[in-house]
Amino acid sequence: MKTICITFALLLSSFVQAQTTATISEKQQKISWIGKAAVGGYAPEGTLEIKTATITFTSEEIMDLRLIVDMKSLDQENKQLRDHLLEKDFFYTEKYAEATFKLSNATPINNGTVQLKGMMTIRGNTQEETIEATVIYSEENITLQFNHIMDRTHYGVNHNSPTLFKRLKENAIADDFVLKGSLIFNAE
């Protein structure tokens, strides 16, 4: 009986430690963005489509994560605003059609959360970002849920920035914006 228990424990341990790779296929999922005016309560929202994404993980750590976002998919209910966000003043998607995130190092999962430290590239500018995410496992997939605040000016998106242009007043657009989502990766 003791031998059976030890064997079962070893099998369970190897299952928990197994490395798994999972993916998101093109246009399968979206992430949301929220901007805001620097003055007043205006806070437009929209979506972006994930082009491709791959994650490699065990039950204890995320070993690799790579995301490519289709910037041309940027959507917003106000067509005029959407078109402006796609132009040179903002994300210039004609020239910079993709944004990327690549995990820098393997990172431990602690109590269902993980600090994803990696390199984000938007509009050809690369900066380090640390994104806190909740990790949820199921038999078929792993889900990362996040709600991350970032500074658009770090990526050269400077239009009407109150930090860079001090006299804008009511036309100022806050530097910070939010990316949030629930990305479901399907095991291969």
N, C-alpha and C positions, 0 to 999 in steps of 0.2 A: 504494500500500500504506500509506504514511504517513497519507494522508487517511482510509482505512478504520480504521486504529488509533485516530486522533483521534476519529472519529465514534463508534466503539465505546466509547471511554473516556467521552465525553460522555453517551452513552445510559446506560451503567452508573452514572455519577455521578448522573444525574437519577433513576434507579430507586432508588438507595440513599437519596437525599434525599427521596423521595416521602413525603408525609404520608398516613398511614393511620389510619382510625378503626375500632375493633373493640369488640365488646360481649359481655357475658355476659347471657343471658336468665334470667328468673325461675326460681328453684329448680333451676337447672342445676348449680350448684356450691356447696360448703360450705367454710367455714373452721373450724379447730379452736381451742379455747381450753383452757388448763390453768391451774387455780388451785392454791393450796397452803395448808396450815395453816402458821401462823407457828412452831409447835412440832411436831416429829415429821415423819414422812414422808408424811402423807396429801396426795395431789395429784389431785383429781378432774379429769376431762377431759370434754369434750363438743364439740358442733358448733353452728354457726350457718349459716343459709342466706343466700346472696347474693340480694337481691331484684332489683337491676339494677346494672350497672356498664358504664362506657364509658371507653375509653382512646384518645387520639390521640397518635401517635408517628411518628418517623422512625428511621432506623438509628442516629442520633446522640443523640436526646433524646426524653424523654417530655414532650409539650407540655400534655396535660390528662389528668386521671384523676378520675373520680367514682364512688364506690361507695355503695350503699345496702344495709344489712344488715337483714334481718327479725328483730328482736329477739324476737318471739313464737315464732320457730322454735328458740330456745335449747333444746338437748337435752342430756340426761345420763342414764346408765343407772339411777341412783337416782331414782325418781319423786318422793320427798319432797324431795330436794335440788333437783331440777329445778324443782318448783313453788315452792320458797322463792326460788330465783334469779329467778324471774319476778315476784315480789312486791315491795312497797315497800322492804323491807330492802335489796334489791339493785338490779335493773334496772327495776323498776316498768313492765313492758311494757304494762300496760293503758293507761297514760298516754303512755309513750314507746315506741311500737311500732317505731321505726326508729333505727338508728345510721348515721352518714354519715362519709365521708372525701372531702375535695376538695383536690386538689393546688393549692398556692398559686401556684407559678411553674413554667415549663418547667425541666426539670432534665436535665443531660447523663448519658448512659450511658457509664460508664468501665469498660473491660475486662469487660463483661457484668454490671455491677452499677450500681445507681442509688440515690440518696438521695432518697426521696419525702417532701418536706417539705410538709405541708399541715395543714388544719384537720379535726380529728376531733370529732364531736359524739356523745355518749352521754348518755342520760338528761337531755337538754336543756342539757348543759354542753359548751361548745366549748373545746378546747385545741389548741395546736400540737403535732404529733407528727412525727418524722422516722423513716421506716421504710426500712431498707435492704432492697433486694430484688435478686434475681438475675433477669436478663432472658434469656429463651430464645426465639429466633425459629424458625418453621418456615414452609413455603409458605402454610399456611392460617391460622396464628394466631401470637399472642405470648403467652408465659406469664410471669407474675410469681410468683416463689417468695420467701416471707418467713417469718421467725421473730422476732417483735417482742415485747419486754417493755414493759409499760406499767403505770402506777400508777392503780388504780381510784379512789382517793380524789380524783384530779384531776377526776373526773366525778361526784362526789357519791355514790359507792358506798362508804359509810363503815362499814357493818355490821361489828362486831367487828374494827375496824382497830387493830393494836397501836400505831400512831403516834398515833391520836386517843384511844384508851382504854387507858391504861397498865396497868391492873390485870386484864386479861383472862386471862392465863396460858394454859392449855390450850385455851381457846375462841377464841383469837386466829386471825384469818385474814390471811395475808400481804397487803400492799397491792399487790404486783406480781402480775400475771398475764401469760400468754403468749397472743398471737394468732399462729397460723401457718397457712400455706396455700400452695396452688399454683393460682393463678387463670389459667384459659385463656380468652383473649379471641379470639373468632372474627372475622376481617375481614369487613366489610360488603360 
